[in-house]
Amino acid sequence: MISLELKNRGWIEKRDPDIPPINYSHYLKSAPYMVNWIESPPLISSINKNDVVMDRLKTMQSWNILKNKKSDFIFVTRKQLINWSTLSKFTTVSQMPRHIFCTKDGLAQCLEYYKNSKTNLMFPRCHYNRSKVDIEAFVEDYITTALVSTLKIIVQAIENNKMIFTANGNIPYTIIDFVKLCIFKFLNKQKTYNTETTDIWKFKNQKKLWNEFMIYYSKLIIDTNAKFDREYTYELELDVYAKCKYLLEEVKKYCPQHFIDGITNTWIIKPTSNCSGHGIMLSRDLHAIKQKINVSNVFRNKYILQKYIERPLLVYTCKIDLRQWFLVTNMNPVVVWMYKEGYVRFCANSFSMNKMDESIHLSNVRLQMKYRKIRNPQVPEECMWNYRDLQSHLRKIGQEYVWDELIFPGMSESIYAVLKAATDTTNYRDKTFQLFGADFLITENFIPYLIEINSTPGLNPSTSVIANLTPMLLNDIVKVTVDYDKNSNADTGLFVKVVPEKWKPAAALVVNNRCTFDSSVVFAVGPAELTTGYNQRMANVQKNLAEMRQQMIARKIKRDARRYVGINRELLLGTRDLI
């Protein structure tokens, strides 16, 4: 496709006639995964034998003239195919010499600054396993998440009129007091910026205490009938709810990703070197996680621990994620083009946090191929949609605005933030561009979270969706890298240029304690503005969602409003009673 588009523009291909063309038919008869090893999409043109002979003669003639001439444009899918030492500075190439954000650990390292910051970049927090200090940081995060999840479980149960207190309950009531005390100390540490660890957070010295808590926390997650051993009274329930609700709202201020955490404290362990879902493990068992990354007390530097997003957007009860293509044409300053089409990958079976099956949680194409025959009947046959299909679905469920106002601008903001963060670690040369593929997961409140970035996104037609999209994508790459490079008014196809107005990663806006976005980036298509006021629209959407939820809670819970307000007033005046 690239060759054809350039020839249509009057270019001549410099091709060695002694190197035979790739036999695509051989690959198409092989197993599907074999297609990924060839250097271009295996599309077979309807060319006859006479045309083949003529093409070979033309190639031989042009080779005699061009073999000693430096190429003006080199398009390859892997940078190893480029002889960088002999490359002319005037030659445009399709690969960057070096970028760290396309490995799992590299991306996490690149975004380390944003780990606990309130920014427009949505990226699930990660932990390395380079040293014992890294593992201790993960353990603290893991236990803090478990404590906050316990508050969520209690608050949600009471809001849903679920009875969680009984005289013969299977969970000690003292667990609630323990959680409140720990959260109180956590808040005190955050508010006072106290770097000294209090006794309750010295996990090594409190193993028995924490092990007991984790046992009962696991019961709360697994056992839907779990109850605290305290005789139910209206006053008890009201008191527990008010204090837990207050603490939960306070702790959200210091946990920017509380929304995605859910209640099961599930983490995803990713090998830093593998791809397509191979070697990934999901677990909420701290012992199992540590055992996975630690052998004979020797840490293996090949895993990333990442918080699993427990509240994804579901389509027909199944989890989805998005492959977003983007084209980088400069890194100084950053110039990035987002593609307005892409594909949506389905997990074959209905989402559940009670099961850790890969058919439920890992949407990689190669993995889901195994489950197409036993998929949810509502899921498309190839477990894949294009963006237009997803937008149509959003319209059907009454969310026709979220794509243009939340999802696509949110993905654009995250990509731009990554590239800005990587400018100091990227080895860039002029006259260089590269196509990347970013994977995004959309949360149930329509916020896109960046999962990873691929430097060589697969373009082979493993599904009919990809087969239809990639020729158009490659055509538009030429429009941007050749046509637009010469004429800023040229058609760029479905590529839209991300144009930042300013960059202020520290300036943030908190929206309903759920999501945090920076208002420092606007987006434009070429010279014309695409969208402005993104954050305000996002705030309005989230405000409406929050109001709807509050109305539902108000209808469900019949309580004494005066006493409830009175208890909250006491809590706001002082925290003495929290302990």
Beta strands, then each sheet from edge to edge (+ up, - down):
strand 1: 73-74
strand 2: 92-93
strand 3: 126-127
strand 4: 165-166
strand 5: 228-229
strand 6: 267-271
strand 7: 281-283
strand 8: 294-295
strand 9: 298-299
strand 10: 303-307
strand 11: 314-315
strand 12: 318-331
strand 13: 334-346
strand 14: 384-386
strand 15: 434-442
strand 16: 448-454
strand 17: 495-498
strand 18: 509-511
strand 19: 515-517
strand 20: 523-525
strand 21: 528-531
sheet 1: 1+ 2+
sheet 2: 3+ 10- 6+ 7-
sheet 3: 4+ 5+
sheet 4: 8+ 9-
sheet 5: 11+ 12- 13+ 14-
sheet 6: 11+ 12- 15+ 16-
sheet 7: 11+ 12- 13+ 17-
sheet 8: 18+ 19-
sheet 9: 20+ 21-
end
